[in-house]
Structure formats: C-alpha cells, structure tokens
Amino acid sequence: MILLVSFLSLWIGLLCKTNFFIFIPLFIVLLVLIRKHLTIRSSSLFIALFFIGIGFSYINISTDRTEIKGMVVETKENYYILNSRMEQFYVYEKNNDKEIGDWLIIKGEQENLSFVTLESEFNFTEYLNDKGVYKQFNVHELTYSFRNPIRTKKVRNNFLAHFDDDTSDLYNAILFSTSGKGELTTSLRKYNLSRLISFGGIYLYGFINYIESKLRRKFSEKQCEIISTSILVFYSIFTFPKFTPIKILTIRIIRLINKYLLNDKFTYEGIIGSTGIIFLLLNVNLAKQDSFILGYLIPINNIFVNALYPNENRPKYKIFKTLWLYFFFIPFELAFNNSTNFLAFLLQFIISPLFIFSGILGLLAFFKLPIYIINNLFTKLIVWILKAVPYITFSIHLPPFALYMIPIYYLCYYVFMYYFQIRYLPYVKFLAIGYTVILITYILPIKNTITQEVSFINVGQGDCCLIRDGNTTVLMDTGGLTYKDLASSSLIPYFKSKRLYKIDAVILSHDDYDHSGALESLQENFKVGNVYRDYSSFPLQIGDIEFKNYNIFYDSQNDENTNSLVIGFSLFNKDFLITGDAPIEVEKKIMEEFKEIPCDILKVGHHGSNTSTSDMFIKYLKPTEGVISVGKNNKYKHPNDSVIRILKENNVEIKRTDILGTITYSNYKFL
C-alpha cells in the first residue's frame, strides 16, 4: 500500500498546477489510505514525492531554434510530434508517412500553438499542452537521419482494409484509440462506450485469458503467461504510443517478476503503485492525459471498493461495485459530453461484453486468424443494437461540475459508500437525501425558467445567436462550416451545457452557408421547431418575444445579402438588432423608411465587412455595443479596419467572438 500512496502523492503533486478536476478524488482517496498507513518515515516520503510532483509541473523547457534534430514520438494522419532535447514540437504535415522512431532534422521556424477552438469544441491546444507540447514548428526543409524499418501505419492500414467501414471504425476506436468519421463512431462517442473499454483495456484482458485458456492444454501456467505476454509485446509495438497496452504489458511483466522471482513480495496495490511511479518518472505529462487518468482511476477506485466489500462475489455486490464505478465517473462524463444518461448505464452494462468480445475478435484477426466475415457480421449486430438505443435511453443535459461542486460530490460519494458498507442507516439516509436533493437541484433547469439570455455563439466565420426567454428558445442563424459538422461538434454540445432539450424556432437571415449550413444536421440530431426564412413571416411572435424585420425591400432579383433579414427584438429592457449580411444600400433604405429603430446592442453586419455598417447607419441607430461574429484569422480579413474605426468614433463598445468566444447577455426575468 505504501507504493500506491507514494504514486498518488507524486500524481497529485503533478496535477496541482493544472488539473483540479482530477486532483479532488485522488486527494480524498489519498487521505483515506494515509489514515491507515501513516508513519513518520512514510509521511516524509509522501510529502517529498508530492513536492517533487509540484516541481516537475512547473518545469518548462523552451528554446528558440531554427533547426531541430529529434525523434518522432507520436504520429497522426495530418501531424506528428517531434521530441528534441526534452522539448516537444507539433509539426503539421497532411497525410504524412512518419513513424514513431524516425529521426529527423528539420529547418524552419517555431511559434506558439495557434488553433481555432469554437464554442464547446474539443480544445486541441489544451490536448497538446497535456502532452507537454507548447510549440509548433513550420518546416521549410526536412531530412531523415534514421528511418524506422518497422512501418506500423502500413500494417494497421492493411489490417483495417479487410473490413467494412463500421468494423474499421470500431477497431480504430477500440484497438488503436483513433476516432473514425462514420455513424458508428458517432454512436460510440455519444454513449461513451469506447472510451472506458479502450482505456480500461478490458478487451485485452479478455484476449489474454482466451489465449491462455488455449495454451493450457499443452503448456504449464508459467509458460502460458510468458507466451501471452510475448504476444502482448508484439501488439504493443503496433499500437505504440497507445498507453493502455503499454500499461497492461508493464503490469504483467512486473507481476511475472513478482510471482516467479520475488515470491509474491508485492501486493496488487503495490504493483499498481510501482507501475504508476515508473510511468510518471518516464513522462510526467502522462499525469494529465485521459488514457492515464482513466487507466489508473478505474483500478484505484476498484481497490477502494474492494476494501469495503472484501471477498464478496455475490451478484448483488458485483452490481453494487459496478454502480459505484458509474457514479464515480459521472463528473467525467459531464466534462466529456455535457450530458449523462442513466439508462445508458444499463446499455453499457449489457453491451460492454459485446465490445469486449469484438475487441477479442479484432485481435485474433490482427494476428492473422482469417475471421474477417465474422468480424463484420458481429459489428453489424452492435450497429443494430445502437440504432435501437435512442428509443430506450433518455439523456440529461448538464454542464460540467463547477470546481466547488467536485469536492462536495466526491466527499458525499466516499462517505456514503463507507457508511453504506457498515450499515449505519442514519448517516446513509441523511447522505442519500442530501445527495439526491443536490443532484435534482443541479439537474432541473430551474435557472433557465427564471432567466433570459442572448448569446452570440462563437461559430467561427459565420453567424449564430441563441435567444432564450425562460424555457422559450429561438436560434437566429445556425452558422456553417464546409470542413466539419458544426451542429454536432459545437451547437448541440453548447445547448446541452445550457440544459436545453429543444429549439422552439430557427430564424435564418438568409441562405448563405455561413448562416444556414448547420441547419440540416441540427434538425437531424436535435429537436427543432419551425424554421422561418421568409420576410412575409414577420412580425413574428414566439412566446413573449416579438421579432420585427426591418428589411422590407425584398426583390427576387437581388442577391442573398441584399435580401438578408434585419431582425430587431427586445429582451430584459435591451433592444437588439441583428443585421445579417445586409449591405450599406439596405441600411440607407431602412433609414429612409423608418424614423428610428431602437438599438442598444447591434450585431454588426456581414462580420465587420466594409460592405456594411456605414457611419450614417451607426449614428442613426446609436448602439452602445457592437458584436462582431467572425472567424479567427479568416481569409476575408474581417473585420475591416474602417468598420472598427467607425464604431470607435461613435463610442460603440466592440465585442468580437474571435477574441472573446461566445458573447452572452443575461438577466433574471423578475428584475
């Protein structure tokens, strides 16, 4: 147990600076374990490791170089990571053929990481930072000093070529931790099915057990374990640097040494602790990576649960242990998905064996067993089951826990688990009631009912505005990007984080793709009411909000921008005006037609292009704030300097989505 506590001390120290989310549950487990195993000598060791972890977390090696020599340590389809003198660089190269172990000499220039992250999207910069990558290198010249003869990409691609798209996606997710682009990948991500199976390595344990069961007919137990471990070595080579196989391989090697050379000197807890320490000393950046976190939190939590339920193998206790694991990971599920699905727990419980068996079949095929037809048929069964899932599951949309809620949640979790085990019913009832009240209060969209909100969503180079009056929701434009599904990657996760289950109406200013391109996917994957895009629909009453269109000069001969709706509405005593891409000529007609238009907050026309937002129009409207919805470093160079100057000269406060992200105005309905 000393080794496990030492591992936790080091890990917590490494997380102190950056990851409070993981820090809390680990710290609580550490306190529980220390209570039983604290001595003067051990406490000194724990404290020393804790501060060593803190010290490593603040180390940042960075040099300014125009030439770097180093080894490729990770490679993906369109980039690779190069390690040079303990410093790691992101290098972009589309469809690259680099392999881990290649040694390169590259010339060029380095710069800070710069990636566009839209609302609620996966943050690639943070992902790279967690790997210890803080710089990107722009290559002008590249030469190989050594080319790894083992080309694992080719082996993987040849293996996956035997299967249909769904099976290939499934094995990419489970065996190689690579996300595909098909329908099955979407389902796997939606129900968080592949993450726990892949990071937990359950399929690998199943495969090893299967191999050993066959080998026992001819070999001794020791020989079986050595052979299966050797097979695992081979698999790890072709999945490197995927952490799960490496972790399982390392644990197996240490267990073999412990069993046959050290006569079981170390307990299972000691083996988990020792391998964790080894990995963190080899690469401190592992402390913040999902595969390491989930790969070790699962066994650590199981150690804690098994300590409460020792020698209990009855079915009801196995169910209890599974439930404890599910509730332990609820905060993680919210952080990953902005939602949780209590019925999906049953789905995971039922379908996990199918995924495990599929992983075993995949590994058998990987080792040249010709069962490709069986692989494809079994995947079709999984796809068929997942298609039925929407009819039996109900998703609860929630934002990730606030920092102050994390310690409350895990304190309740561990204290309840303890008193439940010792059958101290007064505390169990009190904690159950308190926990239920907190959870229900958090789940119910109470705040939505009593608040109003207008959010100009950061969708890159496009327009999208969410208008909410209590539980009435209207979306003004949807944004749209040609290179990704904006609805699935950004809009729907954002709506979930706002505890929304439907959009009552969508208003499209016009049909340009950057204003309406995400509509089709949004309608397919989220509950959406009526869509209004015609000037004849206005004035329009939705709930208590009246929407007026001021561009009444529709002409079928005009282009989309000239016919763009110019929508005004009022909420919490503020007047909003959203002008779409209406050009200056429309602005002139509006000024001639309407004596005045109330406007406190203006959504600046055409993303800040100089084709809109004339000085006369701003003087006519007299807005106090101007919101510019625009993409970072866009090719149109929006917003135009002349528009910025006009806004500043008229004392209009400028807010930009490319700088501030999503811009939100809100108030309580009763104020």
N, C-alpha and C positions, 0 to 999 in steps of 0.2 A: 504493500500500500504506500510505502514511502516513495517509491519511484513514481507512482501515479500522482501523488500530491506534488512531487517535485516538478513533474511535467505540467500540471495545472498552474503552478506558481510561475514557471517560465512563460507559459502561454498567456496567462493573464497580464504579465508584465509587457509582453509584446503588443497586447491589444489596448493597453491603457490610453495610448495617444489617439487611436483611430476608430476603434470598434466597440463602443459602449454596449451595443446591442448583444454581442456575444459575451462581453465581459460579465454581465449581471448573472446569468445562470451558472457560468463557470465559477464565479466568486462564491455563490451560495453553496454549490457542491463542495468547493474547497473548504469553506467554513465547517460544513458537516463532517468532512473527512478529517480535518485537522483536530476537531474536538476529541476524536478517538486515538489519534496517533501523534499528538504533540509532545515533544520533549525539548529540552534546551538545545541539544545538538541538532535535532531535525528542524526546529524553528529557525535556527541560524541558516541552515541550508535553504529552506523555503524562502526566507527573506532575501538571501543572496541571489537566488535564481530569479526572484521577482524583479529585483533591481537590475540584474543583467538583461532581462527582457526589456525593461524600460529603456536601458541604454541602447540596445540594438534598435529599438523602434525609432530612435532619433538620429541614427546614422544615415547620412545621405551622401553617397559618393557621386560627385558630378564634376566633370572636366569638359572644357570647350575644345573639341578636336575637329579637324577636317579630314582625318584619316583614322579609321579604327580597324583593328585586327581582332577577330574573335570567333567564337563558335556559335552556331545556330542551336538554340536550346528549346525552341518551340516553333512550329510552323503550321500555318493555316492556309486556306485556299488563296487569300489575297494579301497575306502579310507573313512576316516571320519576326522572331525576337532573337537578337544577337547579344551574346554576353561578351564583354570586352573589359578586362581588368576589374571584375566585380561590378561593373556597371552594365545595365541592360538597355537596349535600344529597340524601339519599334521601327521596322522597315517595311514600307508598303511596296508590294510587287504583285500585280494581278496574275492569277493562275501560275504562281511560282512553283518551281520544281525543287525547292530547297528541302533538305532532310536534316533532321537533328543529328548533330555530329559533323556537319560540314563546317570547315574552317574557311573564313572569308577575309579578304582585305578589301574594304570599300572606302572610296573617297567621295566627299560631298560636304554637306553642312548639316549641323544638328539644330533642332529648335524644340521649343516646348510642345507637348502634345496639344493638338487642336482638333477636336471632333465635335460635330454638331449633335447635341442631345436635345430632342424635342420633349414636350410635356409627357411625363410618365414613362418615358422610354428607358431601355437598358442603357446605363451610363458606361460607355466604352472606356472613357478616360479613367474613371474610378476602378474599373476592372483591371486595366493595365497597371495603375498605381498599386493595387493589391498584389500584383506580381513583381513589384519593385521596378517597374518601367515608368520613367518620368520624362524621357526624351524620345523624339522621333528623328530618324536620320534620312535625309534626302540624298539618294545615291546618284552620283554622276559617273562613277567608274567602279567596276566590280571584277575581282579575280578570285579564283579558288586557290587556297594554299593546300587544302586537303578535301577530297570529295568522299564522303562516307559510301563505301561499296554496298551497304545494305539499304536499298531504296524501299522503305516501308510503305510509302504512299502508293507505289505501284502494286505492291502485294495487296493492300487494302482495297484499292480500286478494282483489281482483278477479282477479288473475293466478292465484293458487292455487285459486280456485273452479272453474277449468276441469278440475281433476284429481281422481282418486280419492284416498282417504286416504293410501295408501302413497306415491304420487307427490308429494303435497303435503308429506308428512313428509320425503321425500328432498330436495326442493328447498328446504324450510325449512332443512335441515341444511347442504346444500352451498352454496346461493346466498345465504342470509340468516343463516347461523350461529344459527338458532333451533331449539331442541330440541322435537320433537313428542312425542306420547304414544302412538303406535301401536307395533305389533310390529316394524316396520322400524326405527324409531328405537332400540328396544332392541338389535336386532342390530348396528346401526351403532356404538352405544356399546360393546357387548360386544367387538367385534373391532377397535375403534379405527380404523374405516375412514374415517369422515367427517372426523375431526379433521385428519389430515395432508393430506388432499385439499383441505379447505376452507381451512385456514390456509396451506398451501403455495401455493394459488391455481393448481394445475396445470390445472384446468378452464378458468380464464380465459385462460391461455396457449394452450391448445388452441383456444378460441373465437376469440382474436385471430388465430392462424395460419390458421384456417379462413376468416375474413373477408378477410384479406389475400390469401389464395390466389385468392379470387373476384374481388377488386378488381384484381389484377394484369393481368387481361385487358383493362382499359380505362385504368388509371392507372399512373403511374410509382411506383417504390418509395417515394419520399418522400411522395407523395400518399396512397399506401396506408397508410403508417404514421400520417400525420396524421389520416386518416379513422377508422382503427381506434381511435386514441387518443381521438378525439372521442366515439365510441360508448362507450368505457370511461368517459369523464367522465359521460355520461348514466346509465349503470348505477350508478356510484358514488354519484350523488345519491340513488338509490332504495334503496341499501344502507347509506348513512351511518348510524352511525359505524363500520360494519364495517371493520376495519383492513386486511384483505388487499387488497380492490380499491383502496383509497387508496394502499397501499404500491406495488402494481404500477403504478398510474397515475403516481405520483410518479417511480418509476424510469424509466418510459417517457418521460415529459416531459424528465427530465434527460438520458436517452440521446439523445433527438432533438436537444436543445440541444448536447450534446457532439459529436454526429455531424455536424450540419449548420452549426453556428455556431462551434464550437471545434475542428473538425478532429480529433476523437478525442483530445483532450488528456488525458482521464481514462480510466483502465482500468476494467474491470468491478468490480474490488475497490474502486477509488476511488468509483465510483457507489454501491455498496452502503454504503460507509462514510459518504459525504456524506448520503445519504437517512436513514441511521440517526441521524446527529447532528441533522439537521433535525427529525425526529420527536421525539427526546428533548428538544430545547430547547423545542419547542412544547408538549410534555406529558410531563413527567418520569415520570408514573405509568405510561406505556406500558412502562417497563423491566420491570415485574413481571407484565405481562399475557400470558396464554397465546398469543394471536394474534401479538403482537410477538415473543415468545420463539421460538416455532416458525417464524414467518415469516422470522426472521433467522438462527436457528441452522442451518436447512437450507442456505441458500446459503453461510454461513460454513464449515460443515463440508465442503460440496462444493468450496469454494476450497482448503481444506486437502488434500482427497483429490486434486483435480486437480493440485495442485502435486507430489504424489508420482507421479501417473500422467499426465504431460503428453502430449498428442497420442495417447492410447491410446483408440481407438474400437472395438477388437475386442470381440466378445460377452463373452468371459470377463472382461475388465476392467470392462465395464458391470455384470456380475454382482457383481464384487468391490466396486464403488462402491455398489451397492445394499445389499450385506451390511454394509459399513461404516456406512451410514446406519441400518440396522436396529439394529445393536449399539449405535450411539451413543444411540438413543432407548429402549433397554431400561430405564434408570433412570426415564425419564419415564413409560413405560408402567406400571411398577410403582406409581409415585406416583398415576397416574390410575385404575388398575384393580385394584391389589393382585394382579395376575397377569400372566403373559406366555404367549404361545402361539407356539412356534417354527414349528409348521405353519401358523399364521395368517399368518406372514411370506410363505409361498408363496401363501396366499389373497390377501393384499394385492397381491402381485406380479402375480397373474393377474387379479384383479377390479378393480384400480385403473383400467385402461383403460376398463372398462365405466362406472365412476363418472365418469371424465373425459368420456367421450362423452355420458353422461347430463347432466352439467353443461352441455355444449355445446348439447344439445337443449333444455335448460331455458332457456338464454339466448336461443336462437333463438325459442322460444315467448314469452319475455318481451318480445322486440322484435317481437311481433305476427305471427310466422310461424305459420299455423294447422296445427300438427302435434300437437295435443293427444292424439289417439288413439295416435300413435307414442310419445309420452312415456309414456303409461300402459302400453302394451304392453312397452316397454323396462324400465320399473320392475318389471313382473311377472317378467321374466327375472331381474333382480337378486334379487328376493324368493325365487324358486325356487332359485337358487344358494345363497343364505344359509341356506335351510331344510336344505340338504344338508350344511352346514358342520359341525354337531355330530358327524356320522358320520366326519369325516376330520381333525378337529383335537383336540388334547389340550392343555388349559390347565394350566400350572404355577402353583400358588398360592404367592405370596410377599408378605411385607410390603415396603414401600418401603425402599430402602437407608438404613441408618444414616448419619449425617453422616460418620463416619470412613471408611466404605466408598466414598464418592463420589470422593475424590481417588485412592484406590487403583485404583478401576475405570477412571477416565479416564487415569491415568498408564499403566496397562497397555495401554489402548486405543491411545493415541497412540504409545507406544514400540513396541508390537507392529507397528502399521501402518507405522512408519518402517523397522524392521529387516526386515519382510517385503518391503518395496519394494526395498531394497538387497540382498536375498537373503543376509543374514548369518544363516545357518542355526543356528549355536549359540545365539544370542540368541532367534531365532524359536522354536526347540524349547523352550528354558527358559521363555520367556514363555507359550507355548501350554500347557505342562504346569502352570505356576503358575496361570494364569488359569482353566484347566479345574478344577483342584483347588479353588480359591476358589469358583467358580461351583457346582460339585457340592455342596460343603460347605454353601453357602448355600441351595441348592435342597432338599436332603434334609431331611425333618422329624426330624432327629436329636434336637433338644431336646425335641420332643413325646414321643419314645419314653421319655425318662428323667425326665420331669416330670409333675406332677399340678397341676391348676388348677381353680378355681371362679371364674367371672366372672359378676357380676350386670350384665347388659348394659344400657346406657342406651338404652331404647326409648321414652322419654317417659312418658306416663301409662299405664303397663302393667307387666307382669312378664315377665322373660325371664332365665334363668340357664343358662349353659353349664358343664357339669361334664365334665372330661376327666381320665381316668386313663391315662397313656401315650397310646396311639392309640385308646382306647375313649372315645366321646363320647356324652353324653346332654344333651338340651336340656329343661329344666324350664320349660314355658310358652314361648310364642312372641311375646308382645306382639301389638299390633294397633291400627292407626290407620285411621279411615274416610277420611281425605283423602289417603293415599298408600299405596303398596305397600311396607310396612316390610321385607318379606323381601328384595326386590331392592335397595332403597335403603340398607339398614343391615345386616341379618343376614348376607346372603351375602358382601358385601364384608368384613365382620368375620371370617367363617370363612376366607375366602381369606387375609386378613392373618395368620391363625393357622396357615396351611399345612394346613388341613383340607379333605378331599375328600368327606367323608360325615358324617352324624349317625346314630349307631347306633340311637338310640331317642329318642322325644319323649314326655315325661310332661306331661299337661295337668292342672292342679289343678282346673279347671272350665271351662265353655264360655263364660264372659263374653268379649266380643270383645277386650278389652284384655289377655286372657291367651291367646287361641287364634286371633285374627283373621288372623295372618300364616301360619298352618299351610298353607293351600291353596296359596298362592304358593310357599312354601318347598318343598313336595313337587313342584311343577311345575318348579322351576328348580334344585333341588339334590338330591343323593342322600340320602334319608331312610329310615330303617328303620321298625321297628314304632312305633305310637302307642298309648300307654296312658293311658286317661282314666277307667277304672272302678275303684272301690275293691276289687273282687274280684281284681284283678291283683296285689295286694300281700299279703305281702312279695315284692319283685321283685329278682332277681339279674341285673345287667348287667355282664359282665366280672367284676371283683373287688369291685364295689360293690354293697352290699345297700341297697335303698330300702324303708323302712317307712312305712306310712300310719297315723297316729295318730287320724285322724277315722274311726272305725269305725261311726259312728251314722247311716249312710245311710238316708234316707227319701225316697221318690219324691215325697212331698207337700211336701218342703222346697224352698226356693229354691236357686239355684245357689251362693250364698255359703255357706249352711249346709251344703251337701254338698261344699264345697271340700275337696280332699285336703290333708292336713297331712303333708308328707314330711320324714323325717329320714334322714340318711346320714352316714357318716364317711369322711374323706379326710385324708391326711397328719397323723394324730393330732389332727384337729379334728372336732368334731361340728357339723353344720349342720342347721338346721330351717327349712323353707320352708312358711309357713302359708297361702299363697294369700290368699283373702279371708274366711277363716273368722272368724265373729263371736265376740263375748265368750261367748255361750251355749255355743258349741262348745268354747271354751277351758275353761269350767267343767266340761263333761263329760269332757274329756281329763284334767283334774286329778283328777277323781273316779275315773277308770278306771285310770290309770297312776300308780304310786307316784312314779316320776321319769322324766324324759326328758333324756338328755344333750344339752346345747346350749351350744356355745361362740359360734357365730355365728347370729343369728336374722335371717331375712328378715321384717321387721316386717309384720304382717298388713294387708291392704287399703290399701296405700300410705300408711300412717300415719293412717288414718281413726280417729275415736274410737269406731267400732263394733267395733274390735278392740283388742288389746294392753291388757288390764286390768293394773292394778298387781299384783293377785294372781298373774296369769299370769307376769309378769316375775320376781316374787320366787320363783315355783315353778321357772322354767327357769334362772335365774341366768346369763344370757348375758353375755359380756364385750363383744360388739359387736352392734349392731343396724343392718342395712342397710335403707334405705327406698328402694324403687324408685318414682319419682314424676316427673311431668312438671313442667317449669319454668312457673311462673305458671299452674297449672291452675285450672280454674273451680270445682273442688271444695274448693279451699284446703287440699289435703293437703300436708304432714302437719299434723294438728291440734295446736294448742299443748298440749293436755292430754296427748297421747301423748309429745311431746317432753319435757314435764316429768316424766312417769313414768319415761322412760328415763334422764334425767339424775339423778333422785333415787335410782335404783338403780345408779348408776355404770356405765351402759352407754354405751360409745363409739358415737356416732351417725355413720353414713356415708350420704350421700344421692346418688343418681345425678343429680339435677338440679343439684347443686353440683360433684360430683367427676367426673361422667361414669361410664363403666364402672368398676366396683369389682372388683378381681381379687385372689384369694388363691392362692398357688402354692408349690410346694416340689419338690425332687428326690426321686424315688422311693427312692433308696438312703439318704436321710437320715432 
